Amino acid sequence: MSSLVLNDDQWIFRDAVKRFAAERTPVSQMRKLRDSNDPVGFSRDVWKEMAGMGWAGVLVPEEFGGVGFGYLGAGLIAEEIGRNLSATPLLSSAVLGVTALLKGGSDAHKQELLGDIASGTLLLALATDERGRHAPYAIATRATGTAGKFKLSGRKLHVLDGHVADRLIVSARTSNDVESRDGITLFLVDPQAAGVTIARTSIVDSRNAAAVELRDVIVSSDDIVGSLDKGSLVLDAVLDAGRAVLAAELLGISQEAFERTLTYLREREQFGVKIGSFQALQHRAAHLFCEIELTRSVVVRALQALDAKEADAGTLVCLAKARASEVARLATNEAVQMHGGIGMTDEFDIGFFMKRARAAAETFGDAYYHTDRFAQIAGY
Amino acid sequence: MSAQPGIPSDESLEAFRQRTRAWLEANCPPEMRQPVVDDADVCWGGRRFRFKNDAQRAWLERMAQRGWTVPEWPKQYGGGGLSKEEGRVLREEMAQLRCRPPLTSFGISMLGPALLKYGNGAQKKEHIPKIVHGEIRWCQGYSEPGAGSDLASLKTRADDAGDHYLVNGSKIWTSYGDKADWIFCLVRTDVSGKKQEGISFLLFDMESPGVTTRPIRLISGYSPFTQTFFDNVKVSKDNLLGELNHGWTIAKYLLTHERNMIGGMGLGASPQSLGQLAVKAIGLSSGRLAESALRTDIARYEMDAQAFALTMARVAAEAKAGNETGAMSSMLKYYGTELNKRRAELAMSIGGTDSLKFGDDHSDVAPMWLRTRGNSIEGGTSEVQLNIIAKNVLRLPGN
């Protein structure tokens, strides 16, 4: 087990990320994107600059034009994205897309796509969910065919950045029942291909999601990521990467909502005193502090375990996603409550943190899902 | 590569590991490599301590001879004089061979660090070697019947009587007060200013005329605590630790050590996961524990416990790296003891009526459940820890 503290390189990277996110993609930028109903949902120019700092290629090995900072590096970025509610395609393209290609992509896929992803010019999106409640193997989308040609038909939900992606990674059933972990295959799909319809979904955190309709979309065996019927091996790794990075984002959301609330408690006066002097609020704040500190430990550990390909990485990711989701729920609810009436207004930013915390928690399994999974892995 | 003075290179550390392993193998009696089952297996030392067997005595004597009962204390006073890295290697090798701690005492875990930091030369020379060798067993005189969470309001007085002090008053919750040889005791030496500024830190012999103790029976059936009474106890002025009226600083320093100890108590004490215990007691249904509400609570506990263990490791790593760790001892004390209580309650639920066995039908589940209730009270209640976090870490305004 490596040390749970950052080394010098990681500190330097983190400081650069922190500065950039606060200056270029603060909460006000996200508010502007929302209010102007921006058709892209993030700034492509800023994403190119982020790519220049190594964000888009954070997982991409240097030989393919990335910086190879691993999941811990991606987590450091995600934490700052959480603090600033920065709208970026980091999760969809740089984490989910890149992990899929690294775990299951052919040499041709990697050569063709990784460099452009790392430079911020090409975006990937993962189209896998079919139900609202997370159920990773509940895949009814069918891929039928023979001799290297398949036809894809089905409907995908909550496809992050789906409406702006240049390539989709679509999970489809090539054998077995709808709920089975076996018989799933992943395909790279061109969103411009005949039979693909993409509709942007408006969701509570004002981030990008889309529904993707596939009707007899033609793909070939060259488009398979991973291997036929064994797509779950890649899909599991992709989802775990997404969960760990979302946990880091949720940690950033919790920390920022908490700090903003502490500032408010120190300044706001009622009954002639600062409300932060009330023990009823102090104890809740102190408890929340402990919960956030514990979350930081499990998030760092889960990211390290993914980087080191440790055998129990899955358990640690479960732990991190469950705890980060639950603590962000607590932190943002406490934040709104302790801000009182102003916390309920759209004009004030604190509500944005609660909305994003909920969306990030529901994505790829919430605390309930991962608590159940944790117990299953532990044999009870 | 040249090693910095005082910091062993990897190579010499490896040699130290080899030497240590060989020595432990040759000197740790087989009986001392068995798991500790009950308090009789714990060597507390002291004038009146009865060794359970010769192995326990030999193990203490051999380890104390090298100062390895307190490996990182200075050699000058009988400690092991090891560096932090060597100390870690020794602990790892002892864990590997399953060696029991040769000596467990409040002298080691609480008073010693304060003596090393605040004691004068004569005090260190007098008291530290006796702690190292387990010759004197210490107890802590902090709480009073009227001073619990508000410890600084303590009233036990030490009046100046020329070459000595006269101590009058009473202490409560003195752990093993009836078994201890000496007490380190907070006393009031000034009533004129702020309550924290009139407290001094005294050391004295429990056999002094005027000292009496009375055990307190707890809801668990155990009596680990006493009330202690002082009636005109004469204490030499040489036994004042630190400066007169500056005892509160020492008290707080020592409490940090105590809190870390209590907070970490639940860890490592549980060889089997609650989930596995529950599977044995209740059974599985379609691969899941047959009672789903209990299963969820067990899983949440196990997850929080793992997160807490990782946090203990992270705080230690941050401290080692020289990063600011704030008032983490309050967090660890608060969270660790609340977890301990949750674990004990779940263990009760898993056993159902089986876990009610008490008294003659001895089982440790119910007594443990009852004993852990005190974890969030002793050493500063959970509420006091939350106050400390709010004030010292979060910098929230006072009232």
Contacts between the chains, C-beta under 8 A, distances in Angstrom:
chain1	res1	chain2	res2	distance
A	3	B	317	5.0
A	3	B	321	7.4
A	4	B	310	7.0
A	4	B	313	5.9
A	4	B	314	3.9
A	4	B	317	4.8
A	4	B	318	7.7
A	5	B	314	7.1
A	5	B	317	4.9
A	5	B	318	5.4
A	5	B	321	4.9
A	5	B	323	6.5
A	262	B	394	5.8
A	262	B	395	7.9
A	262	B	396	7.2
A	265	B	396	6.0
A	266	B	395	7.3
A	266	B	396	6.6
A	266	B	397	6.2
A	273	B	397	7.7
A	273	B	399	6.8
A	274	B	397	4.4
A	276	B	396	4.2
A	276	B	397	5.0
A	277	B	396	7.0
A	277	B	397	4.5
A	277	B	398	6.2
A	277	B	399	4.1
A	278	B	399	7.6
A	279	B	387	7.4
A	279	B	390	8.0
A	279	B	399	7.7
A	281	B	396	7.9
A	282	B	386	6.9
A	282	B	387	7.0
A	282	B	390	3.7
A	282	B	394	7.7
A	282	B	396	5.3
A	283	B	383	7.0
A	283	B	386	4.5
A	283	B	387	7.8
A	283	B	390	7.1
A	285	B	390	6.2
A	285	B	394	5.8
A	285	B	396	6.7
A	286	B	334	7.9
A	286	B	385	7.8
A	286	B	386	4.1
A	286	B	387	7.7
A	286	B	389	3.9
A	286	B	390	4.7
A	286	B	393	7.7
A	286	B	394	6.5
A	287	B	386	6.6
A	289	B	331	7.2
A	289	B	389	5.9
A	289	B	393	6.4
A	289	B	394	6.2
A	290	B	331	5.0
A	290	B	334	6.4
A	290	B	335	5.1
A	290	B	389	7.4
A	293	B	311	6.1
A	293	B	331	6.2
A	294	B	304	7.3
A	294	B	307	4.3
A	294	B	308	6.2
A	294	B	310	7.7
A	294	B	311	5.1
A	294	B	335	7.1
A	295	B	307	7.3
A	296	B	311	7.9
A	296	B	314	7.4
A	297	B	307	6.1
A	297	B	310	4.1
A	297	B	311	4.2
A	297	B	313	7.5
A	297	B	314	4.5
A	298	B	306	7.5
A	298	B	307	4.8
A	298	B	310	5.8
A	300	B	314	7.2
A	301	B	310	5.3
A	319	B	303	5.4
A	319	B	306	6.1
A	319	B	307	6.6
A	322	B	303	6.3
A	323	B	303	6.6
A	323	B	304	7.9
A	323	B	307	5.8
A	371	B	296	6.4
A	371	B	299	5.0
A	371	B	300	6.2
A	371	B	303	6.8
A	372	B	296	7.9
A	372	B	299	7.5
A	374	B	299	5.5
A	374	B	302	7.4
A	374	B	303	5.8
A	375	B	275	6.6
A	375	B	288	7.1
A	375	B	289	7.1
A	375	B	295	5.9
A	375	B	296	7.8
A	375	B	298	7.3
A	375	B	299	4.1
A	375	B	302	7.9
A	376	B	287	7.0
A	376	B	288	7.1
A	378	B	273	6.7
A	378	B	275	5.1
A	378	B	299	7.6
A	378	B	302	6.8
A	379	B	275	6.8
A	379	B	276	7.2
A	379	B	279	6.9
A	380	B	275	3.9
A	380	B	276	7.1
A	380	B	278	6.2
A	380	B	279	5.1
A	380	B	284	7.1
A	380	B	288	7.0
A	380	B	289	4.5
A	380	B	295	6.5
A	380	B	298	7.2
A	380	B	299	7.8
